[in-house]
Amino acid sequence: MNDATAITAYKVALAAAVGEGVSWAGGVGEFALAAVGGIGVGLILMVPIHWLRLHLRDSLLQNTLSLLIPFVAYAAAEEVGASGVLAVVVVGLFLGHRAWQVDFATRLQEEAVWKMVAFVLESAVFALIGLQLPYVVQGLGRYGVGEAAGYAVGVFVAVVLVRFLWVYPATFLPRWLSARVREREPGVDWKAPLVVGWAGMRGVVSLAIAFSIPVVADGEEFPSRNLVLFLTFTTVIGTLVVQGLTLPPLIRLLKLPGRDRYAETLAEAQAQSEASQAAEERLDALLADERNALPPPLADRLRTVLERRRNAVWERLGSVNEVTGETADDTYRRLSREMIDAEREVFVHLRDARRIDDEMMRVLLRRLDLEEAAAYREETDG
């Protein structure tokens, strides 16, 4: 929402800068129209898009749709003069909140696909900006390198300070004005806002906005465009390097309390216990129906898997192995991976010996990959 409102405000300011006759009142009205309209378009689109996602049964089609959704929402909002970014934000929040309703294959693919897309896009943007920097510096015109560097330092300092001027009041004013907020979020001191303020690194969005400034406006070259690009680039690099590299030492210097792993694990274990209880009751009800009759070994296997999920989190709270320093759950996952590796080697050997073909080996390996992914996710989450 922060980026979306900033981009919307920027569009209004840019319209005024290029001479479209925007007054203060008109600018505020245009901002309100863009913001409210963008949210409205998102609210209109989110339900039918989610319905379409639920009724597509192929995970490949679902992921293709997920790549198209931002462009559809953005284009629809811009077509009516609203904020395309806010429309995308609203649709994305709704779909993310309802992601549990789509099938597991879609969720697994989406996570991998969007991580790759985000990495590729961010890398491409920074690479393109780096290629443009020499031309930007050459085009500074009447601004010398020394003068531009001075401006860069000034803008960097201003960006850092303004963030603190916002973060501290936004942190403490709600607590001073609302007893409910104080009860919900007690014990906040000056250290946490300091870290939040120092963590204000700038990135791709700032660069993309700066490069959207037109080269020519009203038949004339946009004034100081290259200086704006240069200052944006130096601010992004400055915040990433200066603030990014000093953030870990700052956290250590302030001696902020770390995450309470024990409390988090306990809450996770309690949630899993309640879920397992509900699953066990559902299983008993299903098995009581003769249409769901299973041989005892298969029914016992379902109960064993359920019991494993229920106990896994509690085991992380238990004692550790004196020799390896591992909990029983850690040892279980390590041995599980060793067994999976042994099975994988056999499948490859059988393929090489032409006892199974490539297609069958891929099916068998995918089954093992899913099991290993589940074990890895449990380990990283824990």
C-alpha positions in Angstrom: 0.0 0.0 0.0 2.9 2.3 0.7 4.4 1.9 -2.7 1.0 2.1 -4.4 0.0 5.3 -2.8 3.4 6.8 -3.4 3.2 5.9 -7.1 -0.3 7.4 -7.3 0.9 10.6 -5.7 3.9 10.7 -8.1 1.6 10.4 -11.1 -0.3 13.5 -9.9 2.9 15.4 -9.3 4.3 14.4 -12.7 1.1 15.6 -14.4 1.6 19.0 -12.8 5.3 19.1 -13.7 4.7 18.5 -17.4 2.2 21.4 -17.5 -1.2 19.7 -17.5 -2.6 22.5 -15.3 -3.2 20.5 -12.1 -4.1 22.7 -9.2 -3.7 21.7 -5.5 -7.4 20.9 -5.3 -7.4 19.1 -8.7 -4.3 17.1 -7.6 -6.0 16.0 -4.4 -9.1 15.1 -6.3 -7.1 13.1 -8.9 -5.3 11.3 -6.1 -8.5 10.4 -4.4 -10.0 9.2 -7.7 -7.0 7.1 -8.5 -6.8 5.6 -5.0 -10.5 4.9 -4.5 -10.9 3.8 -8.1 -7.9 1.5 -8.0 -9.3 -0.1 -4.8 -12.7 -0.4 -6.4 -11.4 -2.1 -9.5 -9.5 -4.5 -7.3 -12.6 -5.3 -5.3 -14.6 -5.9 -8.5 -12.0 -8.2 -10.1 -10.9 -10.2 -7.1 -14.0 -12.5 -6.7 -14.4 -13.6 -10.4 -10.6 -14.1 -10.7 -10.6 -16.2 -7.6 -13.6 -18.2 -8.9 -11.7 -18.8 -12.1 -8.7 -20.0 -10.1 -10.8 -22.5 -8.2 -12.4 -23.9 -11.3 -9.2 -24.5 -13.3 -8.0 -28.0 -12.5 -4.6 -27.9 -14.2 -1.8 -26.4 -12.0 0.0 -25.2 -15.2 -3.0 -23.2 -16.3 -3.4 -21.8 -12.8 0.2 -20.6 -12.7 -0.1 -19.1 -16.2 -3.2 -17.3 -14.9 -1.4 -16.1 -11.8 1.2 -14.4 -14.1 -1.5 -12.7 -16.2 -3.6 -11.5 -13.2 -1.4 -8.5 -12.3 -1.4 -7.2 -15.9 -5.2 -7.7 -16.2 -5.9 -5.8 -13.0 -3.4 -3.1 -13.8 -4.7 -2.5 -17.3 -8.4 -2.5 -16.2 -7.7 0.1 -13.6 -5.6 2.3 -15.8 -8.3 2.1 -18.5 -10.7 4.0 -16.2 -8.1 6.4 -14.9 -7.6 4.7 -11.6 -4.4 3.4 -9.9 -3.4 0.1 -11.5 -0.9 -0.6 -8.7 -3.6 -0.3 -6.0 -5.9 -2.6 -8.1 -3.1 -5.2 -8.2 -2.5 -4.9 -4.5 -6.2 -5.5 -3.6 -6.5 -8.5 -5.9 -3.2 -9.9 -4.7 -4.1 -9.5 -1.0 -7.5 -11.3 -1.6 -5.9 -14.1 -3.7 -3.1 -14.6 -1.2 -5.6 -14.7 1.7 -7.6 -17.4 -0.1 -4.6 -19.3 -1.5 -5.4 -22.2 0.8 -8.5 -23.0 -1.3 -6.5 -23.9 -4.5 -4.8 -27.3 -4.8 -1.4 -28.1 -3.3 0.3 -28.5 -6.8 -0.6 -25.0 -7.7 0.7 -23.6 -4.4 4.0 -25.4 -4.8 4.5 -24.3 -8.3 3.4 -20.7 -7.6 5.9 -20.3 -4.8 8.8 -21.4 -7.1 7.6 -19.5 -10.1 7.1 -16.2 -8.4 10.4 -16.4 -6.6 12.1 -16.9 -10.0 10.1 -14.2 -11.7 10.8 -11.6 -8.9 14.5 -12.5 -8.9 14.8 -12.2 -12.7 12.8 -8.9 -12.9 14.8 -7.3 -10.1 18.1 -8.5 -11.6 17.1 -7.2 -15.0 16.1 -3.8 -13.7 19.3 -3.3 -11.8 21.3 -4.5 -14.8 19.5 -2.1 -17.2 19.9 0.8 -14.7 23.6 0.0 -14.4 23.9 0.1 -18.2 22.1 3.5 -18.3 24.2 5.1 -15.5 27.2 6.2 -17.7 24.8 7.9 -20.1 23.0 9.6 -17.1 26.3 10.9 -15.8 27.3 12.2 -19.2 23.9 13.9 -19.5 24.2 15.9 -16.3 24.8 19.0 -18.4 25.4 22.1 -16.3 25.7 20.0 -13.2 29.3 18.9 -12.6 30.1 15.6 -11.0 31.1 17.2 -7.8 28.0 19.3 -7.5 25.8 16.3 -8.4 27.7 14.2 -5.7 26.9 16.9 -3.1 23.2 16.8 -4.1 23.4 13.0 -3.8 24.7 13.2 -0.2 22.0 15.7 0.7 19.2 13.6 -0.8 20.5 10.5 0.9 20.6 12.2 4.3 17.1 13.7 3.8 15.6 10.3 2.8 17.1 8.6 5.9 16.0 11.4 8.3 12.5 11.8 6.9 11.8 8.1 7.4 12.7 8.5 11.1 10.4 11.6 11.3 7.6 9.3 10.2 8.5 6.0 12.0 8.7 7.4 15.5 5.4 9.3 15.6 3.7 6.4 13.8 5.0 4.0 16.5 4.2 6.0 19.6 1.2 8.3 18.8 -1.3 5.4 18.4 -0.2 4.0 21.8 -0.5 7.4 23.5 -4.0 7.9 21.9 -5.4 4.4 22.3 -5.5 2.2 25.4 -6.5 -0.7 23.2 -3.3 -0.4 21.2 -1.3 -0.2 24.4 -2.9 -3.5 25.6 -2.3 -5.3 22.3 1.3 -4.1 21.7 2.9 -3.5 25.1 6.6 -2.9 25.8 7.7 -1.0 22.8 10.8 1.2 23.4 12.9 3.5 21.2 15.1 0.6 19.9 12.5 -1.1 17.6 11.5 2.1 15.7 15.2 2.8 15.3 15.8 -0.5 13.5 12.6 -0.1 11.4 13.8 3.4 10.4 17.3 2.3 9.5 15.9 -0.6 7.5 14.4 1.7 4.9 16.4 0.6 1.9 15.2 1.8 -1.5 15.1 -0.5 -4.5 13.6 -1.3 -7.9 10.4 0.7 -7.4 12.3 4.0 -6.9 14.4 3.3 -10.0 11.4 2.4 -12.1 9.5 5.6 -11.1 12.5 7.8 -11.9 12.9 6.3 -15.4 9.2 6.8 -16.1 9.9 10.6 -16.2 9.4 11.6 -19.8 12.4 12.6 -21.8 10.4 15.3 -23.6 7.4 17.3 -22.2 5.6 20.0 -24.2 8.1 19.7 -27.0 11.0 20.4 -24.7 13.5 18.3 -22.8 12.3 17.5 -19.3 14.4 19.8 -17.0 17.1 18.0 -14.9 15.8 14.5 -15.8 19.3 13.1 -15.8 20.0 14.7 -12.4 16.8 13.1 -10.9 17.9 9.7 -12.3 21.4 10.2 -10.9 20.1 11.1 -7.5 17.7 8.2 -7.5 20.5 5.8 -8.4 22.9 7.1 -5.8 20.1 7.0 -3.1 19.2 3.4 -3.9 22.9 2.3 -3.9 23.6 4.4 -0.8 20.7 2.9 1.2 21.4 -0.6 0.1 25.2 -0.4 0.9 25.3 1.9 3.9 22.1 0.9 5.7 22.1 -2.7 4.4 25.6 -3.5 5.6 25.2 -1.7 8.9 21.8 -3.1 9.9 23.1 -6.4 11.4 25.7 -4.6 13.5 23.1 -2.1 14.6 20.8 -4.9 15.8 23.6 -6.5 17.7 24.6 -3.2 19.2 21.1 -2.5 20.5 20.9 -6.0 21.9 17.4 -6.5 20.7 15.7 -9.7 22.0 15.5 -12.4 19.4 12.5 -14.4 18.5 11.1 -16.6 21.2 11.6 -19.9 19.5 10.2 -21.9 22.4 7.0 -19.9 22.5 6.6 -20.1 18.7 7.2 -23.8 18.7 4.7 -24.3 21.6 2.1 -22.3 19.7 2.7 -24.3 16.6 2.5 -27.6 18.6 -0.8 -26.6 20.1 -2.3 -25.6 16.7 -1.1 -28.9 15.2 -2.5 -30.8 18.1 -6.0 -29.3 17.6 -5.8 -29.9 13.8 -4.7 -33.5 14.4 -7.6 -34.0 16.8 -10.0 -32.8 14.2 -8.4 -35.0 11.5 -8.6 -38.0 13.8 -12.3 -37.4 14.4 -12.9 -37.0 10.7 -11.0 -40.2 10.0 -13.0 -42.2 12.6 -16.3 -40.9 11.1 -15.2 -41.8 7.6 -14.0 -45.3 8.5 -17.3 -46.0 10.3 -19.0 -45.8 6.9 -18.7 -49.1 5.1 -18.2 -47.3 1.8 -14.8 -46.2 3.1 -13.7 -49.6 4.4 -10.0 -50.1 4.3 -7.7 -53.1 5.2 -6.3 -52.6 8.7 -2.7 -51.9 7.5 -3.9 -49.0 5.4 -6.1 -47.6 8.1 -3.2 -47.9 10.5 -1.0 -46.1 8.0 -3.3 -43.1 8.0 -3.3 -43.0 11.8 0.5 -43.3 11.8 1.0 -40.4 9.4 -1.4 -38.3 11.5 0.4 -39.2 14.7 3.7 -38.3 13.1 2.5 -34.8 12.3 1.1 -34.4 15.8 4.3 -35.4 17.5 6.8 -33.8 15.2 6.5 -30.3 16.7 6.4 -31.5 20.3 9.6 -33.4 19.8 11.4 -30.2 18.9 10.7 -29.1 22.5 12.2 -32.2 23.9 15.8 -33.1 24.9 18.7 -33.3 22.5 21.0 -36.2 21.7 24.1 -35.8 23.8 26.4 -37.0 21.0 25.0 -35.2 18.0 23.1 -32.3 19.7 20.1 -33.1 17.6 16.5 -33.5 18.8 14.7 -36.7 18.0 12.8 -34.8 15.3 16.1 -33.6 13.7 17.4 -37.1 13.7 14.2 -38.4 12.2 14.4 -36.0 9.3 18.1 -36.6 8.7 17.6 -40.4 8.6 14.5 -39.9 6.3 16.7 -37.9 3.9 19.4 -40.6 4.0 16.7 -43.2 3.1 15.4 -41.1 0.3 18.9 -40.7 -1.1 19.3 -44.5 -1.1 16.0 -45.0 -2.9 16.9 -42.3 -5.5 20.2 -44.0 -6.3 18.4 -47.3 -6.9 15.9 -45.7 -9.3 18.7 -44.1 -11.3 20.6 -47.4 -11.3 17.5 -49.2 -12.6 17.1 -46.6 -15.3 20.7 -46.9 -16.4 20.3 -50.7 -16.4 17.2 -50.2 -18.7 14.9 -52.0 -16.2 12.7 -48.9 -16.1 12.4 -46.1 -18.6 12.9 -42.4 -18.1 9.3 -41.5 -17.6 8.8 -44.1 -14.8 12.0 -42.8 -13.1 10.7 -39.2 -13.2 7.4 -40.3 -11.6 9.2 -42.2 -8.9 11.7 -39.3 -8.3 9.0 -36.8 -8.1 7.3 -38.8 -5.3 10.6 -38.8 -3.4 11.1 -35.1 -4.1 7.8 -34.2 -2.6 8.6 -36.2 0.5 12.0 -34.6 0.8 10.5 -31.1 0.2 8.1 -31.7 3.1 10.9 -32.7 5.4 13.0 -29.7 4.3 10.1 -27.3 4.9 9.5 -28.7 8.4 13.2 -28.2 9.1 13.4 -24.6 7.8 10.2 -23.6 9.4 11.3 -25.0 12.7 
